């Protein structure tokens, strides 16, 4: 009988402890639940072409007690439209805050036709093909299951209306250029995703699309005729015209050296293997700052040097220690790595928009065709003779010294 009473008291005590624990845990959870409010939702704004968007709906789960329990906050998307005004270019930028992990957009024109539907990453490559008024439904998520510490998971919805009135405009990095330099051409207000086309007797131009519009680079080679040159840029049905002025360069303190001879077979090999590379330009610019000289040593021949017989050189020669590093002047993709009778061991690197480095007279080569290389990355070793560098846009040479100093249209921002 005493045993039964003891067991009963123990059971009662266990029940009381369980009830008190449940009440305590429940109270703590209720307190935490009540403390979780809308102020815990992400607050950093989503922007569209720099304008802060106001959400018209949301669905969020705010974690409580390490994410084991969640409190939901919901608002069905309304029909309100936020007016954003008119943009003068075809690529208004959607910018996500730090909490945004995914975005989706649907954009319609005034006729209700969908002109874009896709992710934020896909929209970054989209350009409006026509001027007019548009409406966009935008949804931005924070989705990161299992993150520590737990954060709210869910989305905001936005509805905006805006206009696009893009008119192509051409800007040139400078009013003139010296022989051996580069001029940057920028075209803004281009509708659609088709690149502009440039025509000028100075050389070819390949345009690449960036945040500020389409940018290309016009070479002004060592023997470009001094004076004015007509430049025509076409974008869709629009024609943009300008005049580019070339100023003569003195090419002072040049060294007179003997021109190197070569055989007809070497010339044919060079034409067959290298000349086709002049036509490759469809790569966005890979550089951000001034270029690195590809080898350490004395510059024994400058760009534009006078050669025996009156010819001029397009080469920049560096006498480096045999076996020392030869590096890529800036980021790029290797288009050729091998031996040529005219030039010996050669590496050709495309840096974007048709700009390429031609490194020859090399020792052992350490890269392969198609390989991505970074600025300062070793691509070969120096041989006994000088390391030879040419820089060209298309088939037109430019002075590498401007790329090394950062004084060039290549760095136009």
C-alpha positions as CSV (number, residue, x, y, z in Angstrom):
1,X,0.0,0.0,0.0
2,X,2.8,2.4,0.9
3,X,4.5,1.5,-2.4
4,X,1.4,2.4,-4.3
5,X,1.1,5.7,-2.5
6,X,4.8,6.5,-3.3
7,X,4.3,5.6,-7.0
8,X,1.2,7.8,-7.1
9,X,3.0,10.7,-5.6
10,X,5.9,10.2,-8.1
11,X,3.5,10.1,-11.0
12,X,1.7,13.2,-9.7
13,X,5.1,15.0,-9.3
14,X,6.1,14.0,-12.9
15,X,2.8,15.2,-14.2
16,X,3.2,18.5,-12.4
17,X,6.8,19.0,-13.7
18,X,5.6,18.2,-17.2
19,X,2.7,20.7,-16.9
20,X,5.0,23.4,-15.5
21,X,7.6,22.7,-18.2
22,X,5.0,22.8,-20.9
23,X,3.6,26.1,-19.4
24,X,7.1,27.5,-19.3
25,X,8.1,26.4,-22.8
26,X,4.7,27.6,-24.1
27,X,5.1,30.9,-22.4
28,X,8.6,31.4,-23.8
29,X,7.4,30.4,-27.3
30,X,4.4,32.7,-26.9
31,X,6.7,35.5,-25.9
32,X,9.1,34.9,-28.8
33,X,6.2,34.6,-31.2
34,X,4.8,37.9,-30.0
35,X,8.2,39.5,-30.4
36,X,8.6,38.4,-34.0
37,X,7.1,41.3,-36.0
38,X,7.2,42.9,-39.4
39,X,10.2,44.8,-38.3
40,X,12.1,41.5,-38.6
41,X,11.4,41.4,-42.4
42,X,14.2,42.4,-44.8
43,X,14.3,46.2,-45.1
44,X,17.0,47.0,-47.6
45,X,15.3,48.3,-50.8
46,X,15.1,46.8,-54.3
47,X,15.9,49.4,-56.9
48,X,15.0,49.8,-60.6
49,X,17.3,52.2,-62.4
50,X,18.2,53.7,-59.1
51,X,14.7,54.2,-57.8
52,X,13.5,52.5,-54.7
53,X,10.6,50.1,-55.3
54,X,7.6,49.9,-52.9
55,X,6.3,46.4,-52.4
56,X,2.6,45.6,-53.1
57,X,2.5,42.2,-51.4
58,X,4.6,39.7,-49.5
59,X,4.8,36.2,-48.0
60,X,7.4,35.7,-45.3
61,X,8.1,33.1,-42.6
62,X,10.1,34.6,-39.7
63,X,12.0,31.9,-37.7
64,X,11.5,31.5,-34.0
65,X,13.7,29.5,-31.7
66,X,16.4,28.7,-34.3
67,X,14.0,28.2,-37.1
68,X,12.1,25.3,-35.5
69,X,9.0,27.4,-35.3
70,X,8.0,30.2,-37.8
71,X,5.6,33.1,-37.8
72,X,4.1,33.9,-41.1
73,X,3.4,37.4,-42.5
74,X,1.4,37.6,-45.7
75,X,-0.2,40.3,-47.9
76,X,-1.8,39.3,-51.2
77,X,-0.3,41.4,-54.0
78,X,-2.4,44.4,-54.8
79,X,-3.1,46.1,-58.1
80,X,-1.3,49.4,-57.2
81,X,1.2,50.6,-59.8
82,X,4.3,52.6,-58.9
83,X,5.2,55.2,-61.6
84,X,8.9,55.4,-62.3
85,X,9.0,57.9,-65.1
86,X,10.8,57.5,-68.5
87,X,14.3,56.1,-69.1
88,X,16.5,57.3,-71.9
89,X,18.1,54.0,-72.6
90,X,17.0,50.4,-73.3
91,X,18.4,48.6,-70.3
92,X,17.0,49.9,-66.9
93,X,18.9,48.1,-64.2
94,X,17.2,46.0,-61.5
95,X,19.5,45.9,-58.4
96,X,18.9,43.5,-55.6
97,X,19.9,44.2,-51.9
98,X,22.1,41.7,-50.0
99,X,19.1,39.7,-48.9
100,X,17.8,39.1,-52.4
101,X,18.8,35.6,-53.6
102,X,16.4,35.3,-56.6
103,X,14.3,37.6,-58.8
104,X,11.7,37.0,-61.5
105,X,10.2,39.6,-63.9
106,X,7.3,39.7,-66.3
107,X,7.1,42.9,-68.5
108,X,4.3,43.8,-70.8
109,X,3.9,46.6,-73.3
110,X,0.8,48.9,-73.6
111,X,-0.9,46.3,-75.8
112,X,-0.6,43.7,-73.0
113,X,2.0,41.7,-74.9
114,X,4.7,40.0,-72.8
115,X,8.1,41.3,-74.0
116,X,10.1,39.7,-71.2
117,X,9.6,36.9,-68.7
118,X,12.5,35.4,-66.8
119,X,15.0,35.6,-64.0
120,X,16.9,38.6,-62.8
121,X,20.0,37.1,-64.4
122,X,18.3,36.8,-67.7
123,X,16.9,40.3,-67.4
124,X,20.4,41.7,-67.0
125,X,21.1,40.7,-70.6
126,X,17.7,42.0,-71.9
127,X,17.3,45.2,-73.9
128,X,14.0,46.8,-74.9
129,X,13.5,46.6,-78.6
130,X,11.1,49.5,-78.9
131,X,10.3,52.8,-77.2
132,X,7.0,53.0,-75.4
133,X,5.2,52.4,-72.1
134,X,5.7,49.2,-70.1
135,X,4.4,47.5,-66.9
136,X,6.5,45.1,-64.9
137,X,5.6,42.6,-62.2
138,X,8.7,41.9,-60.1
139,X,9.1,39.3,-57.3
140,X,12.3,39.1,-55.2
141,X,13.0,36.1,-52.9
142,X,15.2,35.3,-50.0
143,X,15.6,31.6,-50.2
144,X,18.4,30.0,-48.2
145,X,17.2,26.9,-46.3
146,X,19.4,25.8,-43.5
147,X,21.3,29.1,-43.2
148,X,22.8,29.9,-39.8
149,X,21.6,31.9,-38.0
150,X,18.1,31.4,-39.4
151,X,16.7,34.4,-41.3
152,X,13.3,35.2,-42.7
153,X,12.4,33.2,-45.9
154,X,10.0,34.5,-48.5
155,X,9.4,37.2,-51.1
156,X,8.2,40.7,-51.8
157,X,6.2,41.6,-54.9
158,X,6.4,44.9,-56.9
159,X,4.4,46.4,-59.7
160,X,5.8,49.3,-61.7
161,X,5.0,51.3,-64.8
162,X,7.6,53.2,-66.8
163,X,8.5,54.5,-70.2
164,X,11.5,53.9,-72.5
165,X,12.6,56.7,-74.9
166,X,16.0,55.7,-76.1
167,X,17.8,57.6,-78.8
168,X,21.3,56.5,-79.9
169,X,24.1,58.8,-78.9
170,X,27.8,58.6,-79.8
171,X,30.5,59.7,-77.3
172,X,34.3,59.6,-78.1
173,X,36.9,59.5,-75.3
174,X,38.8,62.4,-76.8
175,X,38.7,65.0,-79.6
176,X,42.0,63.7,-81.1
177,X,44.6,60.9,-80.8
178,X,48.3,60.7,-81.4
179,X,49.6,58.0,-83.7
180,X,49.9,54.8,-81.7
181,X,47.0,55.6,-79.4
182,X,43.4,54.3,-79.1
183,X,40.1,56.1,-79.0
184,X,37.1,54.7,-77.1
185,X,33.7,54.9,-78.8
186,X,30.6,54.6,-76.6
187,X,27.1,54.3,-78.0
188,X,24.2,54.8,-75.6
189,X,20.4,54.7,-76.2
190,X,20.6,51.6,-78.4
191,X,17.3,49.6,-78.6
192,X,17.5,45.9,-78.9
193,X,20.5,43.6,-78.4
194,X,22.2,44.1,-81.8
195,X,25.6,45.7,-81.5
196,X,26.3,49.0,-83.3
197,X,28.5,49.0,-86.4
198,X,31.4,51.4,-87.0
199,X,33.1,52.4,-90.2
200,X,36.3,54.4,-90.3
201,X,39.5,54.1,-92.4
202,X,41.6,54.1,-89.2
203,X,40.7,50.5,-88.4
204,X,38.0,48.0,-87.3
205,X,35.9,48.4,-84.1
206,X,34.2,45.6,-82.1
207,X,31.5,46.8,-79.6
208,X,30.8,45.1,-76.3
209,X,27.8,45.8,-74.1
210,X,28.4,47.1,-70.6
211,X,26.5,49.0,-67.9
212,X,27.1,52.3,-69.6
213,X,26.2,51.2,-73.1
214,X,28.1,49.7,-76.1
215,X,31.9,50.4,-76.0
216,X,34.4,49.8,-78.7
217,X,38.0,50.8,-79.4
218,X,39.3,52.6,-82.5
219,X,43.0,52.0,-83.2
220,X,45.2,54.9,-84.5
221,X,48.3,53.1,-85.8
222,X,51.8,54.5,-86.2
223,X,51.4,55.6,-89.8
224,X,47.8,56.7,-89.7
225,X,47.3,59.8,-91.9
226,X,47.4,63.0,-89.9
227,X,44.3,65.2,-90.0
228,X,40.5,64.5,-89.9
229,X,38.9,61.1,-90.5
230,X,35.2,60.5,-90.9
231,X,33.6,58.0,-88.5
232,X,30.1,56.6,-89.1
233,X,28.3,54.4,-86.5
234,X,25.0,52.7,-87.4
235,X,22.5,51.5,-84.8
236,X,19.3,50.0,-86.2
237,X,17.9,52.7,-88.4
238,X,20.0,55.5,-86.8
239,X,23.2,56.8,-88.3
240,X,25.7,58.7,-86.1
241,X,28.5,60.6,-87.6
242,X,31.6,62.2,-86.1
243,X,35.1,63.4,-87.1
244,X,38.2,61.9,-85.5
245,X,41.5,63.9,-85.6
246,X,44.9,62.2,-85.8
247,X,47.9,64.0,-84.6
248,X,51.4,63.0,-85.6
249,X,53.7,61.4,-83.0
250,X,57.4,62.2,-83.0
251,X,58.6,58.7,-82.0
252,X,61.7,60.3,-80.5
253,X,64.8,58.4,-79.4
254,X,64.1,55.5,-81.6
255,X,66.9,52.9,-82.2
256,X,68.0,52.1,-85.8
257,X,68.2,48.4,-86.1
258,X,68.5,45.9,-89.0
259,X,65.2,44.6,-90.4
260,X,64.9,40.8,-90.0
261,X,64.6,38.8,-93.2
262,X,62.1,36.0,-93.7
263,X,61.3,33.4,-96.3
264,X,58.2,33.3,-98.5
265,X,57.2,30.0,-96.8
266,X,57.4,31.8,-93.4
267,X,55.2,34.6,-94.7
268,X,52.6,32.1,-96.0
269,X,52.6,30.3,-92.7
270,X,52.0,33.5,-90.8
271,X,49.3,34.6,-93.2
272,X,47.5,31.2,-92.8
273,X,47.8,30.9,-89.0
274,X,47.8,34.5,-87.7
275,X,45.9,36.7,-90.2
276,X,42.6,34.9,-89.6
277,X,42.9,35.8,-85.9
278,X,42.7,39.5,-86.9
279,X,39.0,39.0,-87.5
280,X,38.2,37.7,-84.0
281,X,36.7,40.4,-81.8
282,X,33.6,39.1,-80.1
283,X,34.9,39.0,-76.5
284,X,34.0,41.6,-73.8
285,X,36.9,43.7,-72.5
286,X,38.8,41.6,-69.9
287,X,40.9,44.4,-68.4
288,X,40.2,46.8,-65.5
289,X,43.4,48.8,-65.2
290,X,46.7,49.4,-66.9
291,X,48.5,46.5,-68.4
292,X,51.6,44.7,-67.1
293,X,54.8,44.7,-69.2
294,X,55.2,41.0,-70.2
295,X,58.8,40.7,-69.2
296,X,61.4,42.3,-66.9
297,X,64.3,44.0,-68.7
298,X,65.4,46.9,-70.8
299,X,63.2,48.2,-73.6
300,X,65.7,47.7,-76.5
301,X,63.2,48.8,-79.3
302,X,60.3,51.0,-79.0
303,X,57.1,51.0,-81.0
304,X,57.5,52.9,-84.2
305,X,61.2,52.4,-84.4
306,X,62.9,53.2,-87.7
307,X,64.4,50.1,-89.3
308,X,67.2,50.0,-91.9
309,X,65.9,50.9,-95.3
310,X,63.3,53.3,-93.9
311,X,60.7,50.8,-92.7
312,X,58.9,51.2,-89.4
313,X,58.5,48.6,-86.6
314,X,55.2,47.7,-84.9
315,X,57.2,45.7,-82.2
316,X,58.0,46.6,-78.6
317,X,61.1,44.6,-77.6
318,X,62.3,43.7,-74.1
319,X,65.7,42.1,-73.4
320,X,64.9,39.8,-70.5
321,X,67.0,37.3,-68.6
322,X,66.9,33.9,-70.4
323,X,64.5,31.6,-68.6
324,X,62.7,34.4,-66.8
325,X,59.0,34.7,-66.8
326,X,57.0,36.1,-69.7
327,X,53.5,37.0,-68.5
328,X,50.1,38.0,-69.9
329,X,49.8,41.8,-70.0
330,X,46.2,41.5,-68.8
331,X,43.4,39.0,-68.6
332,X,42.4,37.2,-71.8
333,X,42.0,34.0,-73.8
334,X,44.9,32.3,-75.6
335,X,44.1,32.1,-79.3
336,X,47.5,30.6,-80.4
337,X,50.4,28.9,-78.7
338,X,53.0,27.3,-80.8
339,X,56.0,27.7,-83.1
340,X,56.0,30.0,-86.2
341,X,59.0,30.2,-88.6
342,X,58.4,34.0,-88.5
343,X,58.7,34.8,-84.8
344,X,59.7,31.5,-83.2
345,X,57.7,30.3,-80.2
346,X,54.6,32.6,-80.1
347,X,51.6,33.2,-77.8
348,X,48.6,35.3,-79.0
349,X,46.1,36.4,-76.3
350,X,42.7,38.0,-77.0
351,X,41.9,40.7,-74.3
352,X,38.5,41.6,-75.7
353,X,37.0,43.9,-78.4
354,X,39.6,42.7,-80.9
355,X,42.6,43.8,-78.8
356,X,45.3,41.1,-78.8
357,X,48.8,40.7,-77.5
358,X,51.3,38.9,-79.9
359,X,54.2,37.6,-77.9
360,X,57.0,36.0,-79.9
361,X,60.7,35.2,-79.6
362,X,59.8,33.0,-76.6
363,X,61.4,30.1,-74.9
364,X,59.3,27.3,-73.5
365,X,55.5,27.9,-73.7
366,X,53.4,27.1,-70.7
367,X,49.8,27.7,-72.0
368,X,47.5,26.1,-74.5
369,X,45.0,27.4,-77.0
370,X,41.6,28.2,-75.5
371,X,43.1,28.7,-72.0
372,X,41.9,31.6,-69.9
373,X,44.8,33.6,-68.5
374,X,45.0,36.3,-65.9
375,X,47.1,39.5,-65.8
376,X,50.6,38.7,-64.6
377,X,50.2,34.9,-65.2
378,X,53.2,33.2,-66.7
379,X,52.6,32.1,-70.3
380,X,56.2,31.3,-71.3
381,X,59.9,31.7,-70.6
382,X,62.2,34.3,-72.1
383,X,64.8,33.0,-74.7
384,X,68.2,34.3,-75.5
385,X,66.9,37.1,-77.8
386,X,64.5,39.8,-76.8
387,X,60.8,39.2,-76.0
388,X,58.8,40.7,-78.8
389,X,55.4,42.2,-78.1
390,X,52.9,43.6,-80.6
391,X,49.5,44.9,-79.6
392,X,46.8,45.1,-82.3
393,X,43.1,45.8,-82.7
394,X,42.2,43.8,-85.7
395,X,45.2,44.1,-88.0
396,X,46.1,47.7,-86.8
397,X,49.0,48.0,-84.3
398,X,49.0,50.3,-81.3
399,X,51.8,51.4,-79.0
400,X,51.9,49.1,-75.9
401,X,53.5,51.9,-73.9
402,X,50.2,53.6,-73.6
403,X,48.6,50.4,-72.2
404,X,51.4,50.1,-69.6
405,X,51.0,53.7,-68.5
406,X,47.2,53.7,-68.4
407,X,47.1,56.7,-70.7
408,X,44.8,55.4,-73.4
409,X,41.2,55.3,-74.6
410,X,41.4,51.7,-73.5
411,X,40.7,53.0,-69.9
412,X,37.9,55.3,-70.8
413,X,35.2,55.2,-68.1
